[in-house]
C-alpha cells in the first residue's frame, strides 16, 4: 500500500489489480454487458432529462428560486427518483443495502457523506430520497446532468469566483436553517474523490450553519474494487468498464447517529468538521488526515503551508536519473541554472530550452518536467532549482534561504512582503501557496522579515522546522 511519509495511506491513487483469469473474464463479460448496460443507463438518463424539464416547465426564475411544492414535487420527484435508481440498476447496482436510519429533515438538515470515491457515489441520492446537493458550475453545462441539477434545485458554485463562493455559503445557510421549508441537503465534505483508504480533510461548507448533521458512510465491499476513481490511477472510463463488466456491484449506505454540535463547534466550523471527520474515520476504521486537493496537487497541510504528497521535484529527479544523469551531474546542472538565474535573464524557459539546459537527448522528459510545474510546456527555473535543491539536499539550508531570499525580495530592500514569502515558499516546496498569513505572522513576530529571520524560522519554529525534513523524507520513499 502506498503511504505518505510513512504514515497514512496515500488517498489519491487507485489501481485495479486483476489476475489473468479476471482480465479474461472481464473482457468476455464486458464485451456483452458494457454496451447493454450503458445503453439502458443512457435511456434512463434521457427519460429523467425529459421529466426534469417538464417538472420545472412554466415556472419563472423567481418561482424556481423557491422550493418546488405541491403536485410538481409529488409527481415529478417520485418519477425522477425511480429513473435515477434505474440508471444505477442498469450498471449493476441491483441492491443498495441500507444500515441504520435516515434522520428526518428537522432532526438533521444536512447529510454528510464519506468517503467520496467515485462519480458513481451519486447513487446515495437514491437511498436518501433525492436531497438537494452542491455542485460545480461546470456540471450545469453537461448534457442531461445540467437539467437534473436544475430540477434538484442544487446550490451551484464556481470555485474560481470568490463572489460565487460567498453566494454558495449564503444559500447553504439559508436552506439548512429554513426550519423545513427546503429539503435536506447532501454534501460530500471531502470535496473530491479518493481511494477510500483514508479520510481527507473535510471542507467546512456542510458545517458553517452549525446545525445538526447526520454522517453517512459509503461502503463498496467488492473484490476487485472497480468503482473508485481519483487523481492518479485508473481513468473514469476504466472504472466504468471494470464496474459494468462485473455481474453485479455491491454497495452499503450506512446512516450513523445524528451529530449535534457543541456551542464551541457551532462557533468554529473547522473544529466541527474535524470532529465529524474523526468520528466517521473511526467508524470506517481508516485514518483521518489533513490531506487536501489544491488545484492540480494533492497536499498535506503543515500550519498553513501546503506540502505536496508527491513533490514535482521528486518526479523531476527520478526522470533525470532515468535519462542517464547521475547525482553529481544533476548537482552540476542545477548549480549552472542557479547561476543563470542570478544573471538577470528571464527565468521562464520552454521545454526545448530546458532540454538543452539539462543535457537531455529526449525532449519528452523536459515536457514531462514542465507539466509537473505548470499547465503548459514551460517552467520557471527558479522554482525548479529551489524545489529540487530543497528536496535533494544539494544545498545547505543557509545557502538555500540566501538564494531564495535574493530571488523573491521584490523590492530589494532586504525585507520580505507577504506576497514575496508566498512566492518563495511556493518555489521551495514546488506547488503554489494560497494561505501564507499564518507563516508571515510567525516571521514578523521575530522582528523584521529579513533573511536571518526566515532562516531562524525554518530552523527553530516548532512547525516550520519540519518542512524540509518532510520533503527530504518523501524523496527517500
BELRA-V852760 format. One record per residue. N is the residue number from 1. RES is the residue in one small letter. SS is DSSP state (a for helix, b for strand, c for the rest). Layout:
# BELRA-V852760
N/RES/SS + N/RES/SS
This chain:
# BELRA-V852760
1/x/c + 2/x/c + 3/x/b + 4/x/c + 5/x/c + 6/x/c + 7/x/c + 8/x/c + 9/x/b + 10/x/c + 11/x/c + 12/x/c + 13/x/b + 14/x/b + 15/x/c + 16/x/c + 17/x/c + 18/x/c + 19/x/c + 20/x/a + 21/x/a + 22/x/a + 23/x/a + 24/x/a + 25/x/a + 26/x/a + 27/x/a + 28/x/a + 29/x/a + 30/x/a + 31/x/a + 32/x/a + 33/x/a + 34/x/a + 35/x/a + 36/x/a + 37/x/a + 38/x/a + 39/x/a + 40/x/a + 41/x/a + 42/x/a + 43/x/a + 44/x/a + 45/x/a + 46/x/a + 47/x/a + 48/x/a + 49/x/a + 50/x/a + 51/x/a + 52/x/a + 53/x/a + 54/x/a + 55/x/a + 56/x/a + 57/x/c + 58/x/c + 59/x/c + 60/x/c + 61/x/a + 62/x/a + 63/x/a + 64/x/a + 65/x/c + 66/x/c + 67/x/c + 68/x/c + 69/x/c + 70/x/a + 71/x/a + 72/x/a + 73/x/a + 74/x/a + 75/x/a + 76/x/a + 77/x/a + 78/x/a + 79/x/a + 80/x/a + 81/x/a + 82/x/a + 83/x/a + 84/x/a + 85/x/a + 86/x/a + 87/x/a + 88/x/a + 89/x/a + 90/x/a + 91/x/c + 92/x/c + 93/x/c + 94/x/c + 95/x/c + 96/x/c + 97/x/b + 98/x/b + 99/x/b + 100/x/c + 101/x/c + 102/x/c + 103/x/c + 104/x/c + 105/x/c + 106/x/c + 107/x/c + 108/x/c + 109/x/c + 110/x/b + 111/x/b + 112/x/b + 113/x/b + 114/x/b + 115/x/c + 116/x/c + 117/x/c + 118/x/c + 119/x/a + 120/x/a + 121/x/a + 122/x/a + 123/x/a + 124/x/a + 125/x/a + 126/x/a + 127/x/a + 128/x/c + 129/x/c + 130/x/c + 131/x/c + 132/x/b + 133/x/b + 134/x/b + 135/x/b + 136/x/b + 137/x/a + 138/x/a + 139/x/a + 140/x/a + 141/x/a + 142/x/c + 143/x/c + 144/x/c + 145/x/a + 146/x/a + 147/x/a + 148/x/a + 149/x/a + 150/x/a + 151/x/a + 152/x/a + 153/x/c + 154/x/c + 155/x/b + 156/x/b + 157/x/b + 158/x/c + 159/x/c + 160/x/c + 161/x/c + 162/x/a + 163/x/a + 164/x/a + 165/x/a + 166/x/a + 167/x/a + 168/x/a + 169/x/a + 170/x/a + 171/x/a + 172/x/a + 173/x/a + 174/x/a + 175/x/a + 176/x/a + 177/x/c + 178/x/c + 179/x/c + 180/x/c + 181/x/c + 182/x/c + 183/x/c + 184/x/c + 185/x/b + 186/x/b + 187/x/b + 188/x/c + 189/x/c + 190/x/c + 191/x/c + 192/x/c + 193/x/c + 194/x/c + 195/x/c + 196/x/c + 197/x/c + 198/x/b + 199/x/b + 200/x/c + 201/x/c + 202/x/c + 203/x/c + 204/x/a + 205/x/a + 206/x/a + 207/x/a + 208/x/c + 209/x/c + 210/x/c + 211/x/c + 212/x/c + 213/x/b + 214/x/b + 215/x/b + 216/x/b + 217/x/b + 218/x/b + 219/x/b + 220/x/c + 221/x/c + 222/x/c + 223/x/c + 224/x/c + 225/x/c + 226/x/c + 227/x/c + 228/x/c + 229/x/c + 230/x/c + 231/x/c + 232/x/b + 233/x/b + 234/x/c + 235/x/c + 236/x/a + 237/x/a + 238/x/a + 239/x/a + 240/x/a + 241/x/a + 242/x/a + 243/x/a + 244/x/a + 245/x/c + 246/x/c + 247/x/c + 248/x/c + 249/x/c + 250/x/c + 251/x/c + 252/x/b + 253/x/b + 254/x/b + 255/x/b + 256/x/b + 257/x/b + 258/x/b + 259/x/b + 260/x/c + 261/x/c + 262/x/c + 263/x/a + 264/x/a + 265/x/a + 266/x/a + 267/x/a + 268/x/c + 269/x/a + 270/x/a + 271/x/a + 272/x/a + 273/x/a + 274/x/a + 275/x/a + 276/x/a + 277/x/a + 278/x/a + 279/x/a + 280/x/a + 281/x/a + 282/x/a + 283/x/a + 284/x/a + 285/x/c + 286/x/c + 287/x/b + 288/x/b + 289/x/c + 290/x/c + 291/x/b + 292/x/b + 293/x/b + 294/x/b + 295/x/c + 296/x/c + 297/x/b + 298/x/b + 299/x/b + 300/x/b + 301/x/b + 302/x/b + 303/x/c + 304/x/c + 305/x/b + 306/x/b + 307/x/b + 308/x/b + 309/x/c + 310/x/c + 311/x/c + 312/x/a + 313/x/a + 314/x/a + 315/x/a + 316/x/a + 317/x/a + 318/x/a + 319/x/a + 320/x/a + 321/x/a + 322/x/a + 323/x/c + 324/x/c + 325/x/c + 326/x/c + 327/x/a + 328/x/a + 329/x/a + 330/x/a + 331/x/a + 332/x/a + 333/x/a + 334/x/a + 335/x/a + 336/x/a + 337/x/a + 338/x/a + 339/x/a + 340/x/a + 341/x/a + 342/x/a + 343/x/c + 344/x/c + 345/x/c + 346/x/c + 347/x/c + 348/x/b + 349/x/b + 350/x/b + 351/x/a + 352/x/a + 353/x/a + 354/x/a + 355/x/a + 356/x/a + 357/x/a + 358/x/a + 359/x/c + 360/x/c + 361/x/c + 362/x/c + 363/x/a + 364/x/a + 365/x/a + 366/x/a + 367/x/a + 368/x/a + 369/x/a + 370/x/a + 371/x/a + 372/x/a + 373/x/a + 374/x/c + 375/x/c + 376/x/c + 377/x/c + 378/x/b + 379/x/b + 380/x/b + 381/x/a + 382/x/a + 383/x/a + 384/x/a + 385/x/a + 386/x/a + 387/x/a + 388/x/a + 389/x/a + 390/x/a + 391/x/a + 392/x/a + 393/x/c + 394/x/c + 395/x/c + 396/x/c + 397/x/a + 398/x/a + 399/x/a + 400/x/a + 401/x/a + 402/x/a + 403/x/a + 404/x/a + 405/x/a + 406/x/a + 407/x/a + 408/x/a + 409/x/c + 410/x/c + 411/x/c + 412/x/c + 413/x/c + 414/x/c + 415/x/c + 416/x/c + 417/x/c + 418/x/a + 419/x/a + 420/x/a + 421/x/a + 422/x/a + 423/x/a + 424/x/a + 425/x/a + 426/x/a + 427/x/a + 428/x/a + 429/x/a + 430/x/c + 431/x/c + 432/x/c + 433/x/c + 434/x/c + 435/x/c + 436/x/c + 437/x/a + 438/x/a + 439/x/a + 440/x/a + 441/x/a + 442/x/a + 443/x/a + 444/x/a + 445/x/c + 446/x/c + 447/x/c + 448/x/c + 449/x/c + 450/x/c + 451/x/a + 452/x/a + 453/x/a + 454/x/a + 455/x/a + 456/x/a + 457/x/a + 458/x/a + 459/x/a + 460/x/a + 461/x/c + 462/x/c + 463/x/c + 464/x/a + 465/x/a + 466/x/a + 467/x/a + 468/x/a + 469/x/a + 470/x/a + 471/x/a + 472/x/a + 473/x/a + 474/x/a + 475/x/a + 476/x/a + 477/x/c
